[in-house]
Amino acid sequence: MINEAADQNARLVVVQIDTPGGLDSSMREITQAILASPVPVAVYVTPAGARAASAGLFILLAGHIAAMSPSTNTGAAHPVGLGGDVDETAANKAVNDAAATIRTLAEQHNRNAAWAEQAVRESVSITEKEALELNVIDLVATSLEDLLRQLDGQTVETTAGSLSLQVSDAPRHSVSMNFAEQFLHVLSDPNIAYILLSIGSIGILAELYNPGALFPGITGAIALILAFFSLGNLPTNWAGVALVGLAAVLLVAELNTDGTGVLGAGAVVAFVLGGLILFRPFLPASPVLPDLHVDPRLIGATTVGIAGFVLLVVRQVVRSRKAPLLTGHEQFIGQIGRVHQDLRPNGRVRFQGQLWYARAHAGEEIAAGQDVRIVEVDGLTLVVEPVKPGTATNRAK
């Protein structure tokens, strides 16, 4: 966008942001583009209620003009993911690198570098009024029109030298994310990544368990590809990914056992642990990333769903154990068919999609089209009796 503005001889680029942070590589790419731009760039935190946290603070301070809307805030740029058994030297390197970077950005435009460093080292945040008083930003604007009105006539320093802003009557051109960018932005959500990873793992394993089903395999493959794209843009702990995958394996394995529920319980535990540590890296994360995690409510809902499925499987297995074991033609007793050829008393009955020789139990005649119940199997002949009108049937034609 900034390069296009330079090619079109734009007078000003306004970058409107509302972000909790982002990737270190993306932040540095944006700040470098702003600092190298011959066109003045105004970074504007908007609308009301918006924030420029972590990476957002770095981008805000990189702008030739730093502005905020009323009821917005900025700050909280301390490196995250530095707890646990992380090496102290590595953690200090991450903090010091972020502090040096943000001091440079603030000093570039004569802003409060001391507070900017404090935002990194102590994770402090301030409102737009405090930011203006502390010389962290240049102005507070209630709207884009108000921002342009206040900037009109001001002089800023860019790589092209000193420029006087004449923007009150400048033509406007708005650039928003296209559909593809919006779609990829949605995918870079920890909760979406968790859902896609879960669906993908179960879908692939379901296809392996039941080859030829196609739908679960195709769905699982697409979900996994999207999940890996999402995970590639987030500070992923691959031990969490492995746990989610293990949970899917245990869940499918439960379907192939005697229904003790042990594997299913393991799947539930693995899903919970995987979700909890999925974005908890062992090494220091990017200094400009927000504190990312899977929503506990989503983990809870997934856990309840899996636990309910496991209980259903175990219940069905236990019920099947208690039921009498019928083999061969014994399993036909009590089931319902329909007379295909009049029984006088012999004829034919349609049962389970096939025609069987049949004989009326009491020797009476039974007309075609009438439902009958199997009471005995004599070789390959079904012995049947008519089903009384109004009696519930369980037809297997």
C-alpha positions as CSV (number, residue, x, y, z in Angstrom):
1,M,0.0,0.0,0.0
2,I,2.8,2.4,0.9
3,N,4.7,1.7,-2.3
4,E,1.6,2.2,-4.3
5,A,1.0,5.6,-2.6
6,A,4.5,6.7,-3.6
7,D,3.9,5.6,-7.2
8,Q,0.7,7.6,-7.3
9,N,2.3,10.7,-5.7
10,A,0.0,10.6,-2.7
11,R,0.2,13.4,-0.2
12,L,-0.4,11.2,2.9
13,V,-1.0,7.6,3.8
14,V,-3.3,7.0,6.9
15,V,-2.9,3.5,8.4
16,Q,-5.9,2.8,10.7
17,I,-5.1,0.1,13.3
18,D,-6.9,-1.8,16.1
19,T,-4.7,-4.8,17.1
20,P,-3.5,-6.8,20.1
21,G,-0.2,-7.5,18.3
22,G,1.2,-9.8,15.7
23,L,4.2,-11.5,14.3
24,D,7.7,-10.0,14.8
25,S,8.5,-10.4,11.1
26,S,5.3,-8.7,9.9
27,M,5.8,-5.9,12.4
28,R,9.4,-5.2,11.2
29,E,8.3,-5.3,7.6
30,I,5.6,-2.7,8.2
31,T,7.8,-0.4,10.3
32,Q,10.7,-0.6,7.8
33,A,8.2,0.3,5.0
34,I,7.0,3.3,7.0
35,L,10.4,4.6,7.9
36,A,11.6,4.3,4.3
37,S,8.5,5.9,2.8
38,P,8.9,9.1,0.9
39,V,5.2,9.7,1.5
40,P,4.2,10.8,5.0
41,V,2.5,8.0,6.9
42,A,0.0,8.7,9.7
43,V,-0.8,5.8,12.0
44,Y,-4.2,6.2,13.5
45,V,-5.6,4.1,16.3
46,T,-9.3,4.0,15.7
47,P,-12.3,3.6,16.3
48,A,-13.2,4.3,19.9
49,G,-12.4,1.2,22.0
50,A,-9.5,0.2,19.7
51,R,-6.0,-0.5,20.9
52,A,-2.4,-0.6,19.6
53,A,-0.8,-3.2,21.9
54,S,2.4,-5.1,21.5
55,A,3.3,-4.9,17.7
56,G,0.7,-2.2,17.4
57,L,2.7,0.1,19.6
58,F,5.8,-0.4,17.5
59,I,3.9,0.5,14.3
60,L,2.3,3.5,16.0
61,L,5.7,4.9,17.0
62,A,7.1,4.3,13.5
63,G,4.6,6.6,11.9
64,H,5.6,10.1,10.8
65,I,2.4,11.1,12.6
66,A,1.0,9.1,15.5
67,A,-2.6,9.7,16.3
68,M,-5.3,8.1,18.4
69,S,-9.1,8.3,18.7
70,P,-10.8,9.1,22.0
71,S,-11.3,6.1,24.3
72,T,-8.4,4.1,22.8
73,N,-5.2,2.8,24.4
74,T,-1.7,1.6,23.6
75,G,1.2,-0.1,25.3
76,A,1.7,-3.6,26.8
77,A,4.6,-4.6,24.7
78,H,6.5,-6.8,27.1
79,P,7.6,-10.1,25.6
80,V,5.1,-12.9,26.3
81,G,5.6,-16.7,26.7
82,L,8.7,-16.2,28.9
83,G,7.5,-18.1,32.0
84,G,8.3,-21.6,33.0
85,D,11.8,-23.1,32.5
86,V,12.8,-20.7,29.8
87,D,16.6,-19.9,29.8
88,E,17.1,-16.5,31.5
89,T,19.7,-15.4,29.0
90,A,17.3,-16.0,26.1
91,A,14.5,-14.2,27.9
92,N,16.7,-11.2,28.5
93,K,17.8,-11.1,24.9
94,A,14.2,-10.9,23.8
95,V,13.4,-8.1,26.2
96,N,16.5,-6.1,25.4
97,D,16.0,-6.5,21.6
98,A,12.4,-5.3,21.9
99,A,13.5,-2.4,24.1
100,A,16.2,-1.3,21.7
101,T,13.9,-1.5,18.7
102,I,11.2,0.6,20.3
103,R,13.6,3.2,21.6
104,T,14.9,3.7,18.0
105,L,11.4,4.1,16.6
106,A,10.5,6.7,19.3
107,E,13.7,8.7,18.9
108,Q,13.3,8.7,15.1
109,H,10.3,11.1,15.5
110,N,11.4,12.8,18.8
111,R,8.8,10.9,20.9
112,N,9.0,9.7,24.5
113,A,11.6,6.9,24.2
114,A,11.8,6.3,28.0
115,W,8.1,5.5,28.2
116,A,8.3,3.4,25.1
117,E,11.0,1.3,26.7
118,Q,9.0,1.1,29.9
119,A,6.1,-0.3,27.8
120,V,8.3,-3.2,26.8
121,R,10.1,-3.9,30.1
122,E,7.1,-3.4,32.4
123,S,4.1,-3.9,30.0
124,V,2.5,-0.6,30.9
125,S,-0.5,0.8,28.9
126,I,-1.9,4.3,28.7
127,T,-5.0,6.0,27.3
128,E,-5.0,8.4,24.4
129,K,-5.0,11.4,26.8
130,E,-2.0,10.1,28.7
131,A,-0.2,9.3,25.5
132,L,-0.6,12.9,24.3
133,E,0.5,14.3,27.6
134,L,3.6,12.0,27.7
135,N,4.6,12.9,24.1
136,V,4.0,9.3,22.9
137,I,1.7,10.5,20.1
138,D,1.3,13.7,18.2
139,L,-2.5,14.3,18.4
140,V,-5.9,13.0,19.3
141,A,-8.5,13.1,16.5
142,T,-12.2,12.3,16.8
143,S,-12.5,11.1,13.2
144,L,-10.5,10.8,10.0
145,E,-11.8,14.2,8.8
146,D,-10.7,15.7,12.1
147,L,-7.2,14.1,11.7
148,L,-6.8,15.5,8.2
149,R,-7.9,19.0,9.4
150,Q,-5.4,19.0,12.2
151,L,-2.6,17.8,10.0
152,D,-3.2,20.3,7.2
153,G,-0.3,22.7,6.9
154,Q,2.0,20.7,9.3
155,T,5.6,19.9,8.2
156,V,7.0,16.3,8.6
157,E,10.4,14.7,7.8
158,T,10.5,11.8,5.4
159,T,13.2,10.1,3.4
160,A,12.3,12.7,0.7
161,G,13.0,15.6,3.0
162,S,10.7,18.1,4.8
163,L,7.2,18.0,3.4
164,S,4.3,20.4,4.2
165,L,1.0,18.5,4.4
166,Q,-1.7,19.9,2.2
167,V,-4.4,17.3,2.8
168,S,-7.7,19.1,3.5
169,D,-8.7,19.1,-0.1
170,A,-6.8,16.0,-1.2
171,P,-8.8,13.2,-3.0
172,R,-9.4,10.1,-0.9
173,H,-8.7,6.5,-1.8
174,S,-9.6,3.7,0.7
175,V,-7.8,0.4,0.6
176,S,-9.3,-2.5,2.6
177,M,-8.4,-6.2,2.9
178,N,-9.6,-8.2,-0.1
179,F,-11.6,-11.4,0.4
180,A,-8.5,-13.6,0.4
181,E,-6.8,-11.4,3.0
182,Q,-9.9,-11.4,5.2
183,F,-10.1,-15.2,4.9
184,L,-6.5,-15.7,5.9
185,H,-7.0,-13.2,8.8
186,V,-9.8,-15.3,10.2
187,L,-7.7,-18.4,9.9
188,S,-5.0,-16.8,12.1
189,D,-7.2,-17.1,15.2
190,P,-6.0,-19.6,17.9
191,N,-9.6,-20.9,18.4
192,I,-10.0,-21.5,14.6
193,A,-6.6,-23.2,14.5
194,Y,-7.7,-25.5,17.4
195,I,-11.0,-26.4,15.7
196,L,-9.4,-27.1,12.3
197,L,-6.7,-29.2,13.9
198,S,-9.3,-31.3,15.8
199,I,-11.6,-31.8,12.8
200,G,-8.6,-32.6,10.5
201,S,-7.1,-35.2,12.8
202,I,-10.4,-37.0,13.4
203,G,-11.4,-36.8,9.7
204,I,-8.2,-38.4,8.4
205,L,-8.3,-41.2,11.0
206,A,-12.0,-41.8,10.3
207,E,-11.1,-42.3,6.6
208,L,-8.4,-44.7,7.5
209,Y,-10.8,-46.6,9.8
210,N,-13.4,-46.7,7.1
211,P,-11.6,-46.6,3.7
212,G,-13.7,-45.3,0.8
213,A,-16.0,-43.1,2.8
214,L,-14.2,-40.1,1.1
215,F,-16.1,-37.3,2.9
216,P,-14.3,-37.5,6.2
217,G,-11.0,-37.9,4.4
218,I,-11.5,-35.0,2.1
219,T,-12.8,-32.8,4.9
220,G,-10.0,-33.8,7.2
221,A,-7.3,-33.1,4.6
222,I,-8.6,-29.6,3.9
223,A,-9.0,-28.9,7.6
224,L,-5.4,-30.0,8.3
225,I,-4.0,-27.9,5.5
226,L,-5.8,-24.8,6.8
227,A,-4.8,-25.7,10.4
228,F,-1.1,-25.9,9.5
229,F,-1.4,-22.5,7.7
230,S,-2.9,-21.0,10.8
231,L,-0.4,-22.6,13.1
232,G,2.4,-21.3,11.0
233,N,1.3,-17.8,11.7
234,L,1.1,-18.3,15.5
235,P,3.6,-19.2,18.2
236,T,2.7,-22.8,18.2
237,N,3.9,-25.4,20.7
238,W,4.1,-28.6,18.6
239,A,3.7,-30.7,21.7
240,G,0.2,-29.4,21.9
241,V,-0.4,-30.4,18.2
242,A,1.0,-33.9,19.0
243,L,-1.5,-34.2,21.9
244,V,-4.5,-33.2,19.8
245,G,-3.4,-35.8,17.2
246,L,-2.9,-38.4,19.9
247,A,-6.4,-37.7,21.2
248,A,-7.8,-38.3,17.7
249,V,-5.9,-41.6,17.5
250,L,-7.2,-42.7,20.9
251,L,-10.7,-41.8,20.0
252,V,-10.7,-43.9,16.9
253,A,-9.0,-46.8,18.8
254,E,-11.8,-46.7,21.3
255,L,-14.2,-47.7,18.5
256,N,-12.1,-50.9,17.9
257,T,-11.9,-52.1,21.5
258,D,-14.2,-53.8,24.0
259,G,-15.5,-50.5,25.2
260,T,-13.7,-50.2,28.6
261,G,-13.5,-46.4,28.1
262,V,-9.8,-46.2,29.0
263,L,-8.7,-45.1,25.5
264,G,-11.6,-42.7,25.4
265,A,-10.7,-41.2,28.7
266,G,-7.1,-40.8,27.4
267,A,-8.5,-39.0,24.4
268,V,-10.4,-36.5,26.6
269,V,-7.3,-35.8,28.7
270,A,-5.1,-35.4,25.6
271,F,-7.6,-32.9,24.0
272,V,-7.6,-30.8,27.1
273,L,-3.9,-30.7,27.6
274,G,-3.3,-30.1,23.9
275,G,-5.6,-27.2,23.8
276,L,-4.1,-25.6,27.0
277,I,-0.5,-25.7,25.7
278,L,-1.1,-25.3,22.0
279,F,0.2,-21.7,22.1
280,R,2.4,-21.9,25.1
281,P,5.9,-22.1,23.5
282,F,8.8,-23.4,25.6
283,L,11.2,-20.8,24.1
284,P,10.7,-17.0,24.2
285,A,8.0,-15.9,21.8
286,S,8.2,-12.8,19.6
287,P,8.5,-9.7,21.7
288,V,5.5,-8.2,19.9
289,L,3.0,-11.0,20.1
290,P,0.0,-10.7,22.3
291,D,-0.8,-13.4,24.8
292,L,-2.5,-16.0,22.6
293,H,-4.4,-19.0,23.8
294,V,-7.4,-21.2,23.0
295,D,-10.6,-20.0,24.6
296,P,-11.2,-22.2,27.7
297,R,-14.9,-22.3,26.8
298,L,-14.0,-23.9,23.5
299,I,-11.8,-26.4,25.2
300,G,-14.5,-27.1,27.6
301,A,-17.1,-27.6,24.9
302,T,-14.8,-29.9,23.0
303,T,-14.1,-31.9,26.1
304,V,-17.8,-32.3,26.9
305,G,-18.5,-33.4,23.3
306,I,-15.8,-36.0,23.3
307,A,-16.6,-37.3,26.7
308,G,-20.3,-37.6,25.7
309,F,-19.3,-39.6,22.6
310,V,-17.0,-41.9,24.7
311,L,-19.8,-42.5,27.2
312,L,-22.2,-43.3,24.3
313,V,-19.8,-45.8,22.8
314,V,-19.2,-47.5,26.2
315,R,-22.9,-47.6,26.9
316,Q,-23.6,-49.3,23.6
317,V,-20.9,-51.9,24.1
318,V,-22.2,-52.7,27.6
319,R,-25.7,-53.0,26.3
320,S,-24.6,-55.3,23.5
321,R,-22.9,-57.5,26.1
322,K,-26.1,-57.9,28.2
323,A,-28.2,-58.7,25.1
324,P,-28.6,-62.4,24.2
325,L,-26.2,-63.5,21.5
326,L,-28.1,-64.6,18.4
327,T,-26.3,-66.3,15.5
328,G,-27.4,-67.5,12.1
329,H,-31.2,-67.5,11.4
330,E,-32.0,-67.1,15.2
331,Q,-31.6,-63.4,14.8
332,F,-34.6,-63.4,12.4
333,I,-37.0,-64.4,15.1
334,G,-39.5,-61.6,15.9
335,Q,-38.6,-59.4,12.9
336,I,-41.1,-58.2,10.4
337,G,-41.4,-59.0,6.7
338,R,-44.2,-58.5,4.1
339,V,-46.0,-61.1,2.1
340,H,-45.0,-61.0,-1.6
341,Q,-47.0,-64.0,-2.8
342,D,-50.2,-65.2,-1.0
343,L,-49.5,-67.7,1.7
344,R,-51.9,-70.7,1.2
345,P,-50.3,-71.6,3.5
346,N,-47.0,-71.6,1.5
347,G,-45.8,-68.6,-0.6
348,R,-43.1,-66.0,-0.5
349,V,-42.2,-63.2,1.9
350,R,-40.0,-60.2,1.2
351,F,-37.5,-59.8,4.1
352,Q,-34.3,-57.8,4.3
353,G,-34.6,-56.9,0.6
354,Q,-34.8,-60.6,-0.5
355,L,-37.6,-63.0,-1.3
356,W,-37.9,-66.0,1.0
357,Y,-40.0,-69.1,0.9
358,A,-42.5,-68.9,3.7
359,R,-45.3,-70.8,5.4
360,A,-48.1,-69.6,7.6
361,H,-47.7,-70.7,11.2
362,A,-51.3,-71.8,11.7
363,G,-51.8,-72.9,8.2
364,E,-54.2,-70.1,7.4
365,E,-54.1,-68.0,4.3
366,I,-52.3,-64.6,4.4
367,A,-52.8,-62.1,1.5
368,A,-50.0,-60.4,-0.3
369,G,-49.0,-57.0,1.0
370,Q,-49.7,-57.9,4.7
371,D,-47.0,-57.6,7.3
372,V,-46.0,-60.8,9.1
373,R,-43.8,-61.7,12.0
374,I,-41.2,-64.4,11.8
375,V,-41.8,-67.0,14.6
376,E,-39.5,-69.8,13.4
377,V,-36.9,-70.7,10.7
378,D,-37.2,-74.1,9.2
379,G,-34.1,-74.5,7.0
380,L,-34.5,-71.9,4.4
381,T,-38.2,-71.4,5.0
382,L,-39.6,-68.7,7.2
383,V,-42.5,-69.6,9.5
384,V,-44.6,-66.5,9.9
385,E,-47.8,-65.2,11.5
386,P,-49.8,-62.2,10.6
387,V,-49.2,-58.9,12.4
388,K,-52.3,-57.6,14.1
389,P,-53.5,-54.2,12.9
390,G,-52.3,-51.4,15.2
391,T,-49.3,-53.4,16.4
392,A,-46.0,-51.6,16.3
393,T,-43.7,-53.2,13.7
394,N,-40.0,-53.3,13.1
395,R,-40.0,-54.1,9.4
396,A,-36.9,-55.4,7.7
397,K,-38.0,-55.8,4.1
